[in-house]
Amino acid sequence: MNVIITGASKGIGKAIASIFAAENATLFLCSRNEAQLKQTADELTITHPGCTIHYKAVDVSHKDEAKAFASWCLQFGVPNILVNNAGQYIPGSIYNEDEGNLEKMISINLYSVYHVTKGLVEKMIAAKQGHIFNICSTASLHAYTNGGSYGISKFALMGFSKNLREELKPFNIKVTAVYPGAVMTDSWGDFDNSNNRIMEAEDVAKMILACSKLSAQAVIEDIILRPQLGDL
């Protein structure tokens, strides 16, 4: 099983890589930070010796790098699973956020997904198989205070996911949009989660793995996860 995961060096991406490594999958990982990515790959290789890991430092917010990463992955075969996880949150309101925030959020949270997917999907269509997971956010579903351009980009990613799902139905390719609420990642900085107020990255990974194991004739189109006590 070939699994491609963007933004895989930490947080949700690392948790997803870990859970598929435990399934002895062949992983293709990327992130911007090469040292951190290598550390993650080394850790997973030691923890899960049955898996195979290929990794490449890539900034998928740059069109050329995203397309090159897709081509690099295809050298090893057609992916069974693609997880478009790379993303970034910059807080702010539309009326007062820094100049260039919208362009930055759209580049990393939308264009990256578009170009990586577009670089892979032709071969997936020819193989008539595959499952694409797009990590959206509950910010894709309704507006948040201080969401600004991040919220705009995540609404757009939801639209991309819905259109992609319709387009790929005839080719037996599944598309699942994942909408996590607050997850304990670097985005939350030094947040004290000792009382388990917000979710763990592994919660998202477990749901993606479960969805990937359904029969060929079944698909979960949307996964919404929130902290048990609700959004913050």
DRENGU-63332 format. One record per residue: residue in one letter; x, y, z of N, C-alpha, C in turn. Coordinates in steps of 0.1 Angstrom, whole numbers, plus 2048, in hexadecimal, padded with zeros to 3 digits. Atoms other than C-alpha are relative to their C-alpha. Layout:
N
NODE   rest   n.X   n.Y   n.Z   ca.X   ca.Y   ca.Z   c.X   c.Y   c.Z
NODE      A     X     Y     Z      X      Y      Z     X     Y     Z
...
END
This chain:
232
NODE   rest   n.X   n.Y   n.Z   ca.X   ca.Y   ca.Z   c.X   c.Y   c.Z
NODE      M   808   7F4   800    800    800    800   809   80C   800
NODE      N   7F8   7F4   801    80F    821    7F5   7F8   80C   805
NODE      V   807   7F5   7F9    805    83F    80B   809   80C   7FF
NODE      I   7F9   7F3   801    80F    863    803   7FA   809   80B
NODE      I   804   7F7   7F5    80D    87C    820   808   80D   7FF
NODE      T   7F9   7F3   800    815    8A1    81D   800   806   80E
NODE      G   800   7FA   7F2    81F    8B5    83C   801   7F5   80A
NODE      A   800   80D   7F8    82A    894    84C   80A   800   80B
NODE      S   7F5   800   7F6    846    89F    864   7FB   801   80E
NODE      K   805   7FD   7F2    830    8A8    882   7F1   800   800
NODE      G   80E   7FE   7FF    80D    8AB    88F   7F8   7F5   7FA
NODE      I   80A   809   806    7F0    89B    87D   807   7F8   7F5
NODE      G   7FA   808   80B    806    891    85F   809   7F5   805
NODE      K   7F7   80A   7FA    81F    87F    875   7F8   7F5   806
NODE      A   808   80A   7FA    803    86D    887   7FA   7F7   7F5
NODE      I   805   808   80B    7F4    862    866   80B   7F7   7FA
NODE      A   7F5   808   805    816    856    85A   803   7F4   809
NODE      S   7FD   80B   7F6    81B    842    87A   7F5   7F5   800
NODE      I   80B   80B   800    7F9    830    878   801   7F8   7F3
NODE      F   7FE   808   80C    800    826    854   80D   7F8   800
NODE      A   7F3   807   7FF    824    81C    85C   7FD   7F3   808
NODE      A   804   80C   7F8    814    804    876   7F9   7F5   7F7
NODE      E   807   809   80A    801    7F5    858   80A   7FA   7F6
NODE      N   7F5   804   809    823    7EE    847   7FE   806   7F2
NODE      A   802   7F9   80D    81A    807    82B   80E   805   7FB
NODE      T   7F5   7F8   805    833    817    814   7FC   80F   800
NODE      L   804   7F2   7FE    833    83C    81D   809   809   7F8
NODE      F   7F9   7F5   808    83C    85A    808   7FD   80D   808
NODE      L   802   7F5   7F7    840    878    820   807   80C   7FB
NODE      C   7F9   7F4   803    848    89C    81B   7FC   80A   80A
NODE      S   803   7F4   7F8    84A    8BC    82F   80B   80A   7FC
NODE      R   7F6   7F6   803    85E    8DC    82D   80D   7FF   808
NODE      N   7F5   801   7F7    875    8D5    84A   807   7F2   7FE
NODE      E   7FA   80D   803    88E    8BA    83E   805   7F9   80C
NODE      A   7FB   806   7F4    89E    8B4    860   7F5   7F9   808
NODE      Q   80B   805   7F8    87D    8AF    871   7FA   7F4   7F8
NODE      L   805   80B   808    871    899    854   808   7F3   801
NODE      K   7F7   80B   7FF    88F    883    856   7FF   7F9   80E
NODE      Q   802   806   7F2    88B    87F    87C   7F3   7F8   801
NODE      T   80C   808   800    867    874    877   801   7F3   7F8
NODE      A   7FF   80D   808    870    85B    85C   809   7F6   807
NODE      D   7F8   809   7F9    88C    84D    871   7F9   7FA   80C
NODE      E   808   805   7F5    875    84A    88F   7F6   7F5   7FC
NODE      L   80A   80A   805    85A    838    87B   807   7F3   7FB
NODE      T   7F9   80C   805    873    820    86B   804   7F7   80C
NODE      I   7FD   808   7F4    87F    816    88E   7F4   7FA   807
NODE      T   80C   805   7F9    85D    813    89D   7F8   7F6   7F8
NODE      H   808   808   809    84D    802    87F   809   7FA   7F5
NODE      P   7F6   804   80A    869    7EE    86D   7F9   7F9   7F4
NODE      G   807   806   80B    84F    7DE    856   7FC   80A   7F5
NODE      C   804   7F6   80A    848    7FE    844   80C   805   7F7
NODE      T   7F5   7FA   808    85C    80F    828   7FD   80F   7FF
NODE      I   802   7F1   800    861    835    829   809   807   7F6
NODE      H   7F9   7F7   809    86B    84D    80D   7FC   80E   805
NODE      Y   804   7F2   7FC    86C    872    816   808   80A   7F8
NODE      K   7FA   7F6   808    874    892    805   7FC   80E   806
NODE      A   803   7F3   7FB    877    8B6    812   7FA   808   7F5
NODE      V   807   7F9   80B    85D    8CA    7FE   7F7   80B   806
NODE      D   809   7F6   7FC    84A    8EA    802   7F4   800   7F5
NODE      V   80B   803   80A    829    8E0    7F1   7F8   80D   7FD
NODE      S   807   7F4   804    81C    904    7F2   806   806   7F4
NODE      H   7FA   7FB   80D    833    90A    7D4   7FC   7F6   7F5
NODE      K   806   809   80A    823    8FC    7B5   80B   7F7   7FA
NODE      D   7F6   808   806    843    8EF    7A5   805   7F5   80A
NODE      E   7FC   80A   7F6    84D    8DD    7C5   7F5   7F5   802
NODE      A   80B   809   7FE    82B    8CE    7CA   7FF   7F6   7F4
NODE      K   801   809   80C    82A    8C0    7A6   80C   7F7   7FF
NODE      A   7F4   809   800    84E    8B3    7A9   7FF   7F5   80A
NODE      F   802   80A   7F6    845    8A1    7C9   7F7   7F5   7FB
NODE      A   809   80A   805    828    890    7B8   807   7F7   7F6
NODE      S   7F9   808   80A    83E    885    79B   80A   7F6   807
NODE      W   7F7   808   7F8    858    878    7B4   7F9   7F4   806
NODE      C   807   80B   7FB    83E    863    7C5   7FC   7F5   7F6
NODE      L   805   809   80A    831    854    7A5   80C   7F7   7FA
NODE      Q   7F5   809   804    854    846    79E   7FF   7F2   807
NODE      F   801   80C   7F7    84C    82C    7B9   7F3   7F9   7FE
NODE      G   80D   806   803    829    824    7AC   7F4   809   803
NODE      V   80C   7F8   7FE    805    831    7AE   7FC   7FF   80F
NODE      P   804   800   7F2    7FA    83B    7D1   7F2   7F9   802
NODE      N   80D   805   7FC    7DE    828    7E2   7F9   80A   809
NODE      I   806   7F6   7F7    7D9    844    7FB   808   80D   7FF
NODE      L   7F9   7F3   800    7E1    869    7F9   7F9   808   80B
NODE      V   805   7F7   7F6    7DE    87F    818   806   80E   7FF
NODE      N   7FC   7F2   802    7DF    8A4    811   7FF   807   80E
NODE      N   801   7FB   7F2    7E8    8B0    834   807   80D   802
NODE      A   7F8   7F4   7FE    801    8CC    82F   7F7   80C   801
NODE      G   809   7F4   7FE    7F2    8ED    83C   806   809   80A
NODE      Q   7FB   7F6   7F6    7F8    90B    852   7F4   809   804
NODE      Y   80A   7F7   7FA    7E3    921    869   807   80D   804
NODE      I   7FC   7F3   7FC    7EA    946    86B   7F4   807   805
NODE      P   80C   7F9   7FB    7D1    958    882   7FF   80E   7FB
NODE      G   802   7F2   803    7C2    979    87A   7F2   802   7FA
NODE      S   80D   7FD   806    7A3    98B    86D   803   806   7F3
NODE      I   7FE   7FB   80E    79E    994    849   803   80F   800
NODE      Y   7FE   7F2   801    79D    9B9    851   80D   805   806
NODE      N   7F4   7FB   7FB    7BE    9BA    864   80C   7F7   800
NODE      E   7F5   80A   801    7D3    99C    85B   80B   806   7F7
NODE      D   7F4   7FB   807    7F6    9A1    84C   7FD   7FF   7F1
NODE      E   800   801   80E    7F9    9A8    827   806   7F3   7FB
NODE      G   7FA   80C   805    7FE    988    814   7FB   7F3   806
NODE      N   805   80C   7F9    7EC    971    82D   7F7   7F8   7F7
NODE      L   809   808   808    7D1    967    814   808   7F8   7F6
NODE      E   7F8   807   80A    7EA    95E    7F9   808   7F4   806
NODE      K   7F8   80B   7F9    7FF    94A    812   7F7   7F4   804
NODE      M   809   80B   7FC    7E1    937    820   7FA   7F8   7F5
NODE      I   805   807   80C    7D3    92F    7FE   80B   7F7   7FA
NODE      S   7F5   808   806    7F5    923    7F2   802   7F3   808
NODE      I   7FC   80C   7F8    7FC    90B    80F   7F3   7F7   802
NODE      N   80C   808   7FC    7D8    900    817   7F7   7FC   7F4
NODE      L   808   804   80C    7C9    8FE    7F4   808   7FC   7F4
NODE      Y   7F8   803   80C    7E1    900    7D7   809   7F4   802
NODE      S   7F8   80C   7FE    7F8    8E6    7E7   7F8   7F4   7FD
NODE      V   809   80C   801    7DB    8CD    7E8   7FD   7FE   7F1
NODE      Y   804   800   80F    7D1    8D6    7C4   80B   7FA   7F8
NODE      H   7F5   804   809    7F3    8D2    7B5   806   7F2   803
NODE      V   7FB   80E   7FD    7FE    8B2    7C8   7F6   7F6   7FA
NODE      T   80B   809   805    7DC    8A2    7C0   800   7FF   7F1
NODE      K   800   7FF   80E    7DD    8AD    79C   80C   7F8   7FA
NODE      G   7F4   808   805    800    89E    798   7FF   7F1   801
NODE      L   801   80F   7FE    7F5    87C    7A4   7F3   7FA   7FA
NODE      V   80D   806   802    7D1    878    79B   7FE   7F9   7F2
NODE      E   802   806   80D    7D5    870    776   804   7F1   800
NODE      K   7FC   80E   7FE    7E8    850    77F   7F6   7F8   809
NODE      M   80A   807   7F7    7CF    848    79A   7F3   7FD   7F8
NODE      I   80B   803   809    7B3    84B    780   803   7F4   7F7
NODE      A   7FD   80B   809    7C5    834    768   800   7F3   808
NODE      A   801   80C   7F8    7C8    81B    785   7F3   7FD   806
NODE      K   80D   801   7FB    7A4    820    78F   7FF   7FC   80E
NODE      Q   800   802   7F2    7AC    820    7B3   807   80B   808
NODE      G   7FA   7F6   7F8    7B6    836    7D0   7F7   806   80A
NODE      H   808   7F9   7F6    7AB    84A    7EE   807   80D   804
NODE      I   7FA   7F3   7FD    7B2    86F    7F3   7F9   806   80C
NODE      F   804   7F9   7F4    7AF    87F    815   805   80E   800
NODE      N   7FC   7F2   7FE    7AF    8A5    818   7FD   805   80E
NODE      I   802   7FB   7F3    7B5    8B3    83A   7FB   80E   800
NODE      C   806   7F3   800    79D    8D0    83C   801   805   80F
NODE      S   800   7FA   7F2    792    8DF    85E   7F1   803   803
NODE      T   80E   7FB   7FD    772    8E7    871   7FF   80E   7FB
NODE      A   800   7F2   806    77C    90A    864   7FB   800   7F2
NODE      S   806   801   80E    770    8FD    842   7F1   800   801
NODE      L   80E   802   7FF    74D    8F9    850   7F9   80D   805
NODE      H   806   7F3   7FC    747    91A    862   80B   809   804
NODE      A   7F6   7F6   7FD    759    93A    869   804   801   80F
NODE      Y   7FB   7FE   7F3    76F    93F    888   805   80E   802
NODE      T   7F9   7F4   7FC    77A    95E    89A   80F   7FF   7FE
NODE      N   7F2   800   802    79D    966    88F   804   7F6   7F5
NODE      G   7FD   80A   80A    79B    94D    872   805   807   7F3
NODE      G   7FA   7F8   80B    7A1    967    856   802   7F7   7F4
NODE      S   7FD   807   80D    7B1    959    837   802   7F1   802
NODE      Y   7FF   80F   7FE    7B7    937    847   7F2   7FA   7FE
NODE      G   80E   805   802    791    932    848   7FC   801   7F2
NODE      I   803   7FF   80E    78E    93E    824   806   7F4   7F9
NODE      S   7F9   80A   807    7A8    925    819   7FA   7F2   803
NODE      K   805   80D   7FC    798    908    82C   7F2   7FE   7FA
NODE      F   80D   801   807    775    910    81E   803   7FC   7F1
NODE      A   7FC   804   80D    786    90E    7FC   804   7F2   7FE
NODE      L   7FB   80E   800    796    8ED    804   7F4   7F6   801
NODE      M   80D   808   800    773    8DF    80D   7FA   800   7F2
NODE      G   806   800   80D    766    8EA    7EB   808   7F8   7F6
NODE      F   7F7   808   808    784    8DA    7DA   7FD   7F1   802
NODE      S   803   80F   7FD    77D    8B9    7EC   7F3   7FC   7FB
NODE      K   80D   804   805    759    8B9    7E3   800   7FE   7F1
NODE      N   7FF   801   80F    760    8BF    7BE   808   7F4   7FC
NODE      L   7F7   80C   803    77C    8A5    7BE   7F8   7F3   802
NODE      R   808   80C   7FD    765    88B    7CD   7F6   7FD   7F5
NODE      E   809   802   80B    74B    890    7B2   807   7FC   7F3
NODE      E   7F9   803   80C    765    88F    796   806   7F3   800
NODE      L   7F9   80D   7FF    776    870    7A2   7F8   7F4   802
NODE      K   809   80B   7FE    758    85B    7A9   800   7F5   7F5
NODE      P   800   80A   80B    758    84A    787   80C   7F8   7FF
NODE      F   7F3   807   801    77C    83F    78B   804   7F8   80C
NODE      N   7FE   808   7F4    778    82D    7AC   80A   806   809
NODE      I   7F7   7FA   7F6    78C    846    7BF   7F8   808   80A
NODE      K   807   7FA   7F5    780    851    7E1   806   80D   804
NODE      V   7FB   7F3   7FA    783    874    7EF   7F9   802   80D
NODE      T   806   7FE   7F2    77E    87B    814   806   80D   805
NODE      A   7FC   7F3   7FA    77F    89E    823   800   7FE   80F
NODE      V   7FF   802   7F2    78B    89E    847   7FF   80E   807
NODE      Y   802   7F3   7FA    77F    8BA    85E   803   7FF   80F
NODE      P   7FD   800   7F2    792    8BA    87F   7FE   80E   807
NODE      G   800   7F4   7F7    78B    8D3    89B   80D   801   807
NODE      A   7F4   7FE   7F9    7A5    8DB    8B5   808   7F3   802
NODE      V   7F7   80C   7FE    7C2    8C2    8B4   80D   805   806
NODE      M   7F3   7FC   7F9    7E1    8C3    8CA   80C   7FF   7F7
NODE      T   7F5   800   809    7FB    8CD    8B1   808   80D   803
NODE      D   7F8   7F4   7FE    815    8E9    8AE   7F8   80D   7FF
NODE      S   809   7F4   801    7F9    901    8A4   7FB   805   80D
NODE      W   806   7FC   7F3    7EE    902    8C8   80B   804   80A
NODE      G   7F5   7FB   7F8    811    90B    8D5   801   7F9   80D
NODE      D   7FE   806   7F3    814    906    8FA   7F3   7FE   808
NODE      F   80D   802   7FA    7EF    8FF    900   801   7F4   80A
NODE      D   7FF   80B   7F6    7EB    8EA    920   7F4   7F7   7FE
NODE      N   80A   80A   803    7D8    8CB    915   800   7F5   80B
NODE      S   800   80B   7F6    7DD    8B8    936   7F3   7FB   804
NODE      N   80D   805   7FD    7B8    8B6    93A   7F9   7FA   7F4
NODE      N   805   806   80C    7B3    8A8    917   7F5   808   7FA
NODE      R   80A   7F7   805    79F    8C6    90C   7FE   7FF   7F1
NODE      I   801   801   80F    7A8    8C2    8E7   805   7F3   7FB
NODE      M   7FD   80E   806    7AE    8A4    8D0   80F   7FE   7FE
NODE      E   7F2   803   803    7CE    892    8C9   801   7FD   7F1
NODE      A   7FF   803   80E    7DC    88E    8A6   7FD   7F2   7FC
NODE      E   803   80E   802    7D8    869    8A9   7F1   7FD   7FD
NODE      D   80F   802   803    7B2    86D    8A9   7FD   802   7F2
NODE      V   802   7FD   80E    7B3    87B    886   806   7F4   7F8
NODE      A   7FA   80B   808    7CB    860    87A   7F8   7F3   801
NODE      K   808   80C   7FF    7B5    844    888   7F4   800   7F7
NODE      M   80C   800   809    797    850    875   804   7FF   7F1
NODE      I   7FC   801   80E    7AA    853    854   803   7F1   7FD
NODE      L   7FD   80E   802    7B7    82F    858   7F4   7F8   7FF
NODE      A   80D   808   800    794    822    860   7F9   802   7F2
NODE      C   807   7FD   80D    786    834    841   807   7F9   7F4
NODE      S   7F9   806   80B    7A1    825    82B   7FE   7F1   7FF
NODE      K   802   80E   7FF    797    802    835   7F2   7FB   7FC
NODE      L   80D   804   804    773    803    829   800   7F8   7F2
NODE      S   801   808   80C    767    7ED    80C   801   80A   7F4
NODE      A   7FF   7F8   80C    76C    7FA    7E8   7F4   808   7FD
NODE      Q   80C   7FA   804    748    803    7E5   7FB   80A   80B
NODE      A   804   7F7   7F5    747    819    805   80A   80B   801
NODE      V   7F7   7F4   7FD    755    83C    80C   7FA   809   80A
NODE      I   804   7F5   7F6    753    854    829   805   80D   7F9
NODE      E   7FD   7F3   807    751    876    818   806   80A   809
NODE      D   7FC   7F6   7F7    756    88B    836   802   7FB   80E
NODE      I   7FD   804   7F3    766    886    858   801   80D   808
NODE      I   800   7F5   7F7    75E    8A0    873   804   7FC   80E
NODE      L   7FC   803   7F2    771    89E    894   801   80C   808
NODE      R   7FF   7F5   7F7    76E    8B5    8B1   803   7FB   80E
NODE      P   7FE   804   7F2    779    8B5    8D5   7F3   7FD   807
NODE      Q   80D   805   7FA    75F    8A4    8EB   7F9   80C   806
NODE      L   806   7F5   7FA    759    8C5    8FD   7FD   80C   7F7
NODE      G   803   7F6   80A    755    8D8    8DD   80C   809   7FC
NODE      D   7F5   7F8   805    76A    8F1    8CA   804   80B   80A
NODE      L   7FB   7F5   7F7    77F    90B    8DC   7FD   80E   7F9
END
